[in-house]
């Protein structure tokens, strides 16, 4: 059974591109906090907030060995989210397939019902676009200073 609070935390953690990037990097294996933070160009303090969100959602675990803190990916919460999404995938796949069939049928019908296009003409009496040429210039800016506050 999927717990809604845990699922909410997982989706909230996944909603940020920085956190998704961290999870992608950890998919290759465990990394130190410094190695994870380096490509993101933010302060270590700001980056640690992202790690806390991921850890509170259960998506990563941190271990400390001396002065080095390493992060590892935890697959459990992600699997629960995937199970939850798979229930709706069946519904949406059927709906999207039906939409594709409908649109294909509509496009096919519209092309059959179109009258043949007239041949292009290049007559000099054709109306020209008004946007050709120079456009009206903007009014000049005022050089006067605005009112100042009296003290």
DANOR-V128101 format. One record per pair of residues at least 24 apart in sequence whose ideal C-beta (glycine too) atoms are under 10 Angstrom apart, sorted by the first residue. I is the first residue (numbers start at 1). J is the second residue. Records with the same first field share a line. If there is no record, write none. Layout:
# DANOR-V128101
I=J + J
This chain:
# DANOR-V128101
1=80
2=77 + 80 + 81 + 83 + 84 + 87
3=80
4=84
6=57 + 58 + 76 + 77 + 80 + 81
7=57 + 77 + 80 + 81 + 83 + 84 + 85
8=57
9=53 + 54 + 56 + 57 + 58 + 59 + 77 + 81
10=54 + 57 + 58 + 59 + 76 + 77 + 78 + 80 + 81 + 82 + 84
11=57 + 81 + 84 + 85
12=53 + 56 + 57
13=50 + 52 + 53 + 54 + 55 + 56 + 57 + 58 + 59 + 60 + 77 + 78 + 81
14=53 + 54 + 57 + 59 + 77 + 78 + 81
15=53
16=50 + 53 + 54
18=42 + 46 + 47 + 49 + 50 + 53 + 54
19=49 + 50 + 51 + 53 + 54 + 57 + 59 + 60
20=54
21=50
22=47 + 50 + 51 + 53 + 54 + 59 + 60 + 71 + 73
23=54 + 59 + 60 + 71 + 73 + 78
24=73
25=71 + 73
26=54 + 59 + 60 + 70 + 71 + 72 + 73 + 74
27=73 + 75
28=73
29=70 + 72 + 73
30=60 + 61 + 62 + 63 + 70 + 71 + 72 + 73
31=70 + 71 + 72 + 73
32=65 + 67 + 68 + 69 + 70 + 71
33=62 + 64 + 68 + 69 + 70 + 71
34=68 + 69
35=68 + 70 + 71
36=60 + 69 + 70 + 71
57=81
